[in-house]
């Protein structure tokens, strides 16, 4: 069997890559296989949900990377065969125990974190270790890449109890969000979701 030195391409009929642990793989030869969250070889589709109740928004504190310990809106990866609306309802239920009515899409956001990026408030810089899907220089390798469909939703039932990837789940007043050191894109999405919710209440029945 043909082998290769760590970090050097393998000679085969399929373009393969060897990691420093001498494991070879072909990034695009099996698109149906699971994608690693960390150092993926392609973007991961997910859904973020702004859940509103009166003048409050449902927030979670992340219990795992990326951005462990930071506050954000509930959400997660879309499953095969699942619509984005189904993903939204499931992720909110799993992470907070709350039931929702989805209003609509606010925006689509790319969340891309590279090894060379400065850490956001409340996080630490990622360590430099190899990942199977990236062969770019250490300072520019993509550690996480999510393409997120961010949507607005209204609370219908339940009180927040953290579960799944969430360490905490709480209602926060919209005028107190500056206390959470949120990502600027998250603040924008919440603001636009609140506007969408107000507009939906004005529509004739």
C-alpha positions in Angstrom: 0.0 0.0 0.0 1.3 3.4 -1.0 2.0 5.8 1.9 3.1 9.4 2.2 5.0 11.6 4.6 3.0 13.7 7.0 1.7 16.9 5.5 2.5 15.9 1.9 -0.1 14.9 -0.8 -0.7 11.2 -1.5 -0.4 10.1 -5.1 -3.7 8.5 -6.0 -6.5 8.9 -8.6 -8.4 11.1 -6.1 -6.8 14.3 -4.8 -6.1 13.4 -1.2 -4.5 15.1 1.8 -2.4 13.6 4.6 -2.4 15.1 8.0 0.7 15.1 10.2 -0.6 11.9 11.8 -0.2 10.2 8.4 -3.9 9.8 7.7 -5.1 10.3 4.1 -8.5 11.4 3.1 -10.2 12.9 0.1 -12.2 16.0 1.1 -14.8 15.9 -1.6 -15.1 12.2 -2.4 -17.9 11.5 0.0 -20.2 14.5 0.5 -22.7 12.5 2.6 -20.3 11.8 5.4 -20.7 13.8 8.7 -18.9 17.2 8.8 -16.7 18.0 11.7 -17.7 21.2 13.6 -14.0 22.1 14.1 -11.9 22.5 11.0 -14.6 21.4 8.6 -14.0 20.8 4.9 -17.1 22.6 3.9 -19.6 25.1 5.5 -22.2 23.8 7.9 -25.8 24.9 7.4 -27.6 26.0 10.6 -30.5 28.0 11.9 -30.4 30.8 14.5 -33.7 31.8 16.2 -34.7 35.1 17.8 -37.5 34.2 20.1 -39.5 37.2 21.3 -42.0 37.5 24.2 -43.3 41.1 24.7 -40.2 43.2 25.1 -37.9 40.3 25.9 -35.7 38.0 23.8 -34.7 34.4 24.7 -30.9 34.1 25.1 -28.6 31.2 25.7 -25.1 31.0 27.1 -23.1 28.7 24.9 -21.9 25.5 26.6 -19.4 24.4 23.9 -17.2 25.8 21.2 -17.3 28.0 19.1 -17.6 30.9 21.5 -18.1 28.8 24.6 -19.3 31.0 27.5 -20.7 33.7 25.3 -24.4 34.6 25.1 -26.2 34.2 21.8 -29.6 33.3 20.3 -30.7 29.6 20.3 -29.9 27.6 17.2 -27.9 24.8 15.6 -27.2 22.5 12.7 -29.9 21.6 10.2 -30.5 17.8 9.9 -30.8 16.0 6.6 -34.5 16.1 5.4 -35.4 18.8 7.9 -36.8 22.2 6.8 -35.3 25.3 8.3 -38.5 25.9 10.2 -38.4 22.4 11.7 -34.7 23.0 12.6 -35.7 26.3 14.3 -38.4 24.7 16.4 -36.3 21.7 17.3 -33.2 23.6 18.4 -35.2 26.0 20.5 -37.0 23.1 22.2 -33.8 21.2 22.8 -31.8 24.1 24.1 -34.4 26.0 26.1 -37.6 23.8 26.4 -39.6 26.6 24.9 -42.2 26.2 22.1 -42.4 28.8 19.3 -44.2 30.1 16.3 -41.8 30.9 13.5 -42.5 34.2 11.7 -40.0 34.3 8.9 -36.3 34.8 7.9 -34.5 37.9 9.0 -31.2 37.3 7.2 -28.6 34.7 6.2 -25.2 35.2 8.0 -21.8 33.5 7.5 -20.1 32.9 10.9 -16.5 32.2 10.0 -13.8 31.9 12.6 -10.1 31.6 11.6 -7.1 30.6 13.8 -5.7 34.1 13.4 -8.8 36.0 14.5 -8.7 37.9 17.8 -10.9 36.3 20.4 -14.2 37.9 21.1 -15.1 39.1 24.6 -15.4 36.3 27.0 -13.5 33.8 24.9 -10.0 32.6 24.5 -7.9 32.3 21.4 -8.0 28.8 19.7 -5.0 26.5 19.9 -3.1 25.7 16.7 -3.7 22.1 15.9 -4.3 20.4 12.6 -7.7 19.8 11.1 -8.5 17.5 8.2 -10.2 20.0 6.0 -7.7 22.9 5.9 -4.2 23.2 4.3 -4.0 27.0 4.5 -1.3 28.7 6.7 -1.7 28.3 10.4 -2.8 31.9 11.0 -5.6 31.7 8.3 -7.1 28.3 8.7 -10.8 28.2 9.0 -11.6 26.7 12.4 -15.4 27.1 12.2 -17.7 28.0 9.3 -21.5 28.1 9.7 -24.0 29.5 7.2 -26.9 30.5 9.4 -30.5 31.2 8.4 -31.5 33.6 11.2 -35.2 33.8 11.8 -37.7 35.6 14.0 -40.2 33.6 16.2 -42.8 34.3 18.9 -42.9 32.4 22.2 -46.0 30.2 22.6 -45.4 28.0 25.6 -42.8 26.9 28.2 -40.3 28.5 30.4 -36.5 28.4 29.6 -34.6 25.4 31.0 -31.1 25.0 29.5 -30.4 21.8 27.5 -28.4 20.5 24.6 -25.5 22.8 23.8 -26.7 25.6 26.1 -25.3 26.1 29.6 -27.9 28.7 30.5 -31.2 29.9 29.0 -32.9 33.2 30.1 -35.2 35.9 29.0 -33.4 39.2 28.5 -35.0 42.6 28.1 -34.3 44.1 24.7 -32.9 47.3 26.3 -30.3 45.3 28.4 -28.6 43.4 25.6 -25.5 45.6 25.8 -24.7 43.9 29.1 -24.1 40.6 27.2 -21.1 41.6 25.0 -22.9 40.2 22.0 -21.5 39.8 18.5 -22.5 42.8 16.5 -24.2 40.6 13.9 -26.3 39.1 16.7 -27.4 42.5 17.9 -28.4 43.5 14.3 -30.4 40.2 13.8 -32.2 40.7 17.1 -33.1 44.3 16.2 -34.4 43.4 12.8 -36.3 40.4 14.2 -38.1 42.7 16.7 -39.0 45.0 13.8 -40.4 42.0 11.9 -42.4 40.9 14.9 -43.9 44.4 15.3 -44.8 44.5 11.6 -46.5 41.0 11.8 -48.8 42.3 14.5 -49.9 45.2 12.3 -51.0 42.9 9.4 -54.7 42.5 9.0 -56.3 39.2 10.0 
